[in-house]
Amino acid sequence: MSPPARSGASGYHPALQLFEELLVPSPSGREWDLAARLREKIEVMGREAQTDAAGNVFVKLGGSNPEAPLVCLAAHMDEIGMVVTRVEEDGTLKVDRSGGLRPWKLGEGPVDVLGDRETVVGVLSMGSTHVAGSEARAIRWDDCRILTGLSAEALAKVGVRPGTCAVPARSRRGPVVFGDPADPLAGAWTFDDRIGVVTLLRLLERLKTLDIELAYPLVVAFTVSEEVGGHGAKALVRKLDPEVFIAVDGAPMPPGAPLALDGRPGVWAKDRTAPYDQRLVQELMAAAERAGTGLQPVVYDGAASDASMVAAALGVPRIACVGQVRANSHGYEVLRVRVLDHLLDTLYQYLTGGQAPG
């Protein structure tokens, strides 16, 4: 087992260390910086990283039976953020959401505006509270502006325009480790879905280190544009035609959901877009038991994943979604650190059926 996580600049759990290394801006439609880092890490493992026309990064692992149905594990690279809708004459930026971001989740503070040629630091601003009735006022995107301190002409020179993305500044992202040192929590803006990405990188490394050959062909994929409709996963499925598609994402905790931050990952049974394959849910739950943990099944009416979106659009026969349970979804998310190993171990057991290395 990995050592317990600790706060501070060093001594993090290895998954959180990797998470920090991958904390480059990656809003939907602009995932290429994260994709480049992933390709580097995959190639250091001695594996071949492929990139398709949509920008998805994926690794193919041939099985001992190449005629067996293809299995795809996928985590999305994109994050929620903001998009510039207008550049005012004084250089103030009007913004709207990209993905499921709500302004009250952000609050006011520094942001990185990702210009075509340079990144500009700005401050997300929501106006003054020195107004009668402000205590009862709901903040909407119409109330939000990014102050840049630059003129419209200066912003144009660095490529800030309508369509430019913005994300919280690196200084606001974390991660932080807190609570009981023997069983800590971790928080960050946001774990969605870099923890899925981290888990699949760790899984590729484990399979390589243990020299595991699977009985069936496998694709491990890192997809684009999940937060805005699952477009990357749909392009990947059209290209590769997997029979089994498992999204490795998170399990948010809306009010009333039967989930706890107790170290067990979550497994989706149904969401607003599609039901999940219940045989596959059972197989993943059995794998978790072999890994010495368990899975928490959950049904969502306000969420969707790459898996359910490709099933609804393209009819993938068997789908599942599994991942870390997290509080404060689409905000400063919190997870139990030990879930990071439990999720990895569950996926390993699912892929190998408990087979010994060699």
C-alpha positions in Angstrom: 0.0 0.0 0.0 1.1 3.6 -0.6 2.2 5.7 2.4 -0.4 8.1 3.8 -0.7 11.5 2.3 0.8 14.5 4.1 0.3 18.2 3.5 3.2 20.4 2.3 5.3 20.6 -0.8 6.5 17.1 -0.5 5.3 13.8 0.9 2.0 13.6 -1.0 0.4 10.4 -2.0 1.8 9.4 -5.4 -1.5 10.0 -7.1 -1.7 13.5 -5.7 1.9 14.2 -6.8 0.9 13.1 -10.4 -2.3 15.2 -10.1 -0.1 18.3 -9.4 2.1 17.5 -12.4 -0.9 17.5 -14.6 -2.4 20.8 -13.3 -2.2 22.7 -16.6 -5.3 24.5 -17.9 -7.4 22.1 -19.9 -10.9 23.6 -20.5 -13.1 21.9 -23.1 -11.8 22.5 -26.6 -8.3 23.5 -25.4 -7.0 20.3 -23.9 -3.7 20.2 -25.9 -1.3 21.2 -23.1 -2.5 18.3 -20.9 -2.6 16.0 -23.9 1.1 16.8 -24.5 2.0 16.0 -20.9 0.2 12.7 -21.1 1.9 11.7 -24.3 5.3 12.4 -22.6 4.4 10.3 -19.6 3.1 7.4 -21.7 6.2 7.4 -23.9 8.4 7.4 -20.8 6.7 4.1 -19.9 7.8 2.6 -23.2 4.2 2.6 -24.6 3.0 4.2 -27.8 0.6 7.1 -27.4 -1.7 7.8 -30.3 -3.8 10.9 -31.0 -6.8 11.1 -33.2 -8.3 14.0 -35.2 -10.5 15.0 -32.2 -7.5 15.4 -29.9 -8.1 12.2 -27.9 -5.0 10.5 -26.6 -5.1 6.7 -26.4 -3.0 3.6 -25.9 -3.8 0.2 -27.5 -2.8 -3.0 -25.6 -3.2 -6.1 -27.6 -4.6 -9.2 -25.8 -3.7 -12.8 -26.2 -7.0 -13.3 -28.1 -7.2 -10.4 -30.7 -10.6 -11.7 -31.8 -12.1 -11.0 -28.3 -14.3 -7.9 -28.0 -12.5 -4.6 -27.5 -12.7 -3.0 -24.0 -12.1 0.8 -23.6 -11.3 2.5 -20.3 -11.6 6.3 -20.7 -11.1 9.4 -18.5 -11.7 12.9 -19.9 -9.0 15.6 -20.0 -11.3 18.6 -20.1 -12.3 20.7 -17.1 -15.1 23.1 -16.5 -14.3 26.8 -17.0 -15.3 30.1 -18.5 -15.5 31.4 -22.0 -15.2 35.0 -23.1 -18.3 36.3 -24.8 -17.3 39.9 -25.3 -14.3 42.1 -24.9 -15.3 45.6 -23.7 -13.6 48.7 -24.8 -11.9 49.1 -21.5 -10.5 45.6 -21.6 -13.1 44.1 -19.2 -14.2 40.6 -20.3 -17.8 39.4 -20.2 -17.9 35.6 -19.6 -20.2 32.7 -19.5 -19.8 29.1 -18.3 -18.1 26.2 -20.2 -19.5 23.0 -18.9 -21.4 22.9 -15.6 -19.7 25.7 -13.8 -21.7 28.0 -11.6 -20.4 31.4 -10.6 -21.1 30.9 -6.9 -18.7 27.9 -6.9 -15.9 30.2 -8.0 -16.4 33.4 -6.1 -14.2 36.4 -6.9 -10.5 35.8 -7.4 -7.6 35.4 -9.8 -8.1 33.6 -13.1 -5.9 32.7 -16.1 -7.3 33.9 -19.4 -5.8 31.6 -22.1 -5.1 33.9 -25.0 -4.0 32.5 -28.4 -0.5 33.8 -27.9 -0.2 34.6 -24.2 -2.0 33.9 -20.9 -3.3 36.9 -19.1 -3.9 37.1 -15.4 -7.3 38.7 -14.4 -9.7 38.9 -11.5 -13.2 37.4 -11.7 -15.4 40.1 -10.3 -19.1 40.2 -9.3 -19.6 43.8 -8.3 -20.2 45.6 -5.1 -22.2 44.5 -2.1 -22.8 48.2 -1.1 -26.3 48.0 -2.7 -29.6 47.6 -0.8 -30.8 44.0 -0.9 -27.5 42.6 -2.0 -27.6 40.0 0.7 -30.5 38.2 -1.0 -29.2 38.5 -4.6 -28.4 35.4 -6.6 -25.2 35.7 -8.7 -25.7 34.9 -12.4 -23.2 34.9 -15.2 -24.6 38.2 -16.4 -23.2 39.7 -13.2 -19.7 38.4 -13.8 -16.8 40.2 -15.4 -13.0 39.5 -15.6 -11.0 42.7 -14.9 -7.7 42.5 -16.8 -6.2 46.0 -16.4 -5.3 45.9 -20.2 -6.9 47.7 -23.1 -8.9 45.9 -25.7 -6.1 46.5 -28.2 -3.5 45.0 -25.8 -5.8 42.0 -25.3 -6.2 41.5 -29.0 -2.4 41.4 -29.4 -2.1 38.4 -27.1 -5.1 36.7 -28.7 -7.9 37.3 -26.1 -11.2 37.3 -28.1 -14.7 35.9 -27.9 -14.2 32.2 -27.4 -11.1 32.5 -25.3 -11.2 30.2 -22.3 -10.5 31.2 -18.7 -9.9 29.0 -15.6 -9.1 29.6 -11.9 -5.4 30.6 -11.4 -3.0 27.8 -10.4 -2.6 29.4 -6.9 -6.3 28.6 -6.2 -6.3 24.9 -7.3 -4.5 23.0 -4.5 -4.4 20.2 -3.7 -4.6 20.4 0.1 -4.4 17.4 2.4 -6.2 17.7 5.7 -8.0 15.9 8.5 -6.8 12.7 10.3 -3.2 12.1 9.2 -3.9 8.3 9.4 -6.9 8.6 7.0 -6.8 12.1 5.4 -9.0 13.9 3.0 -7.8 15.9 0.1 -9.3 18.9 -1.7 -8.6 20.6 -5.0 -10.2 22.7 -7.8 -11.2 20.3 -9.3 -10.5 16.6 -9.2 -12.9 16.1 -12.2 -11.5 14.4 -14.1 -7.8 14.6 -13.6 -8.1 11.9 -10.9 -9.5 9.6 -13.6 -6.6 10.5 -15.8 -4.1 9.9 -13.0 -5.7 6.5 -12.2 -5.4 5.3 -15.8 -1.8 6.5 -16.0 -1.1 4.5 -12.8 -2.9 1.5 -14.3 -0.8 1.6 -17.5 2.3 1.7 -15.3 1.2 -1.2 -13.1 0.4 -3.4 -16.1 3.7 -2.6 -17.6 5.7 -3.1 -14.4 4.0 -6.4 -13.7 4.3 -7.6 -17.3 0.6 -8.4 -17.5 -0.8 -9.7 -20.9 -4.6 -9.4 -21.0 -6.8 -12.0 -22.7 -8.6 -9.3 -24.7 -7.6 -6.1 -26.5 -7.8 -3.0 -24.4 -7.7 0.7 -25.2 -6.9 3.2 -22.4 -8.1 6.6 -23.6 -8.0 10.2 -22.5 -10.8 12.1 -24.1 -11.7 15.7 -25.0 -14.9 17.7 -24.5 -16.7 15.5 -22.1 -18.1 18.4 -20.1 -19.8 19.9 -23.2 -21.4 16.8 -24.7 -18.9 13.9 -24.7 -17.8 14.8 -28.2 -14.3 13.3 -27.9 -15.6 9.9 -26.6 -18.1 9.8 -29.5 -15.3 10.3 -32.0 -13.2 7.7 -30.4 -16.0 5.1 -30.3 -16.8 5.7 -34.0 -13.1 5.1 -34.8 -12.5 2.0 -32.6 -15.9 0.4 -32.1 -15.5 -1.0 -28.5 -18.0 -3.5 -27.1 -17.3 -2.4 -23.5 -16.8 1.3 -22.6 -16.0 2.1 -19.0 -15.7 5.8 -18.0 -13.3 6.4 -15.1 -14.7 9.6 -13.6 -16.0 10.7 -10.2 -19.1 10.0 -8.3 -20.6 13.3 -7.0 -22.6 13.5 -3.8 -25.9 15.4 -4.5 -28.3 15.7 -1.5 -29.9 12.3 -0.8 -27.3 10.2 -2.7 -26.4 7.0 -0.8 -22.7 7.8 -0.9 -20.0 8.4 1.8 -16.4 9.6 1.8 -15.3 6.3 3.3 -12.6 5.2 0.8 -14.9 3.1 -1.4 -15.2 4.2 -5.0 -18.6 4.8 -6.6 -20.2 3.0 -9.5 -23.0 4.5 -11.5 -26.1 2.4 -12.0 -28.2 4.9 -14.1 -28.0 8.6 -15.0 -30.1 11.1 -16.8 -28.9 9.8 -20.2 -28.9 6.0 -20.0 -29.0 3.0 -17.7 -25.7 1.2 -17.2 -25.0 -2.5 -17.9 -26.0 -4.2 -14.7 -23.8 -7.2 -15.5 -20.9 -4.9 -15.8 -21.8 -3.2 -12.6 -21.8 -6.6 -10.9 -18.4 -7.5 -12.4 -16.9 -4.2 -11.2 -18.3 -4.8 -7.7 -16.8 -8.3 -7.6 -13.5 -6.8 -8.7 -13.6 -4.3 -5.8 -14.2 -7.1 -3.4 -11.2 -9.0 -4.7 -9.2 -5.7 -4.2 -10.2 -5.6 -0.6 -12.7 -2.7 -0.9 -16.2 -2.2 -2.2 -18.2 0.0 -4.6 -21.0 2.3 -3.8 -23.8 2.1 -6.4 -25.6 5.3 -7.2 -28.4 6.6 -9.5 -28.3 10.2 -10.9 -31.0 12.3 -12.4 -28.7 15.3 -13.0 -25.5 13.9 -14.4 -24.1 12.1 -17.4 -20.7 10.5 -18.3 -18.7 9.8 -21.5 -20.1 6.2 -21.2 -23.8 7.1 -21.1 -23.4 9.7 -23.8 -21.7 7.3 -26.2 -24.3 4.7 -25.4 -27.2 7.1 -26.1 -25.6 8.4 -29.3 -23.9 5.4 -30.8 -25.4 2.3 -29.1 -22.2 1.0 -27.4 -23.5 -2.4 -26.1 -22.0 -2.4 -22.6 -21.2 0.7 -20.5 -20.1 1.5 -16.9 -18.8 4.5 -15.0 -16.7 4.1 -11.9 -14.6 6.6 -9.9 -13.8 8.3 -6.7 -16.6 9.6 -4.5 -16.2 13.4 -4.2 -18.0 16.1 -2.3 -18.5 19.7 -3.7 -18.8 18.6 -7.3 -17.8 21.2 -9.9 -16.2 23.2 -7.2 -13.4 22.7 -4.6 -13.9 19.0 -4.5 -13.0 16.7 -1.6 -12.2 13.0 -1.5 -10.8 10.4 0.9 -7.2 9.9 0.0 -7.4 6.1 0.3 -10.0 5.9 -2.5 -7.2 6.7 -4.9 -5.6 3.2 -4.4 -8.9 1.5 -4.0 -10.0 2.7 -7.4 -6.7 1.7 -9.1 -6.8 -1.8 -7.4 -10.5 -2.3 -8.5 -9.7 -1.6 -12.1 -6.6 -3.8 -12.0 -8.7 -6.7 -10.6 -11.4 -6.1 -13.2 -8.9 -6.3 -16.1 -6.9 -9.2 -14.8 -9.5 -11.2 -13.0 -6.9 -11.6 -10.2 -4.4 -13.3 -12.5 -0.8 -13.4 -11.3 1.9 -11.4 -13.1 4.2 -13.0 -15.6 
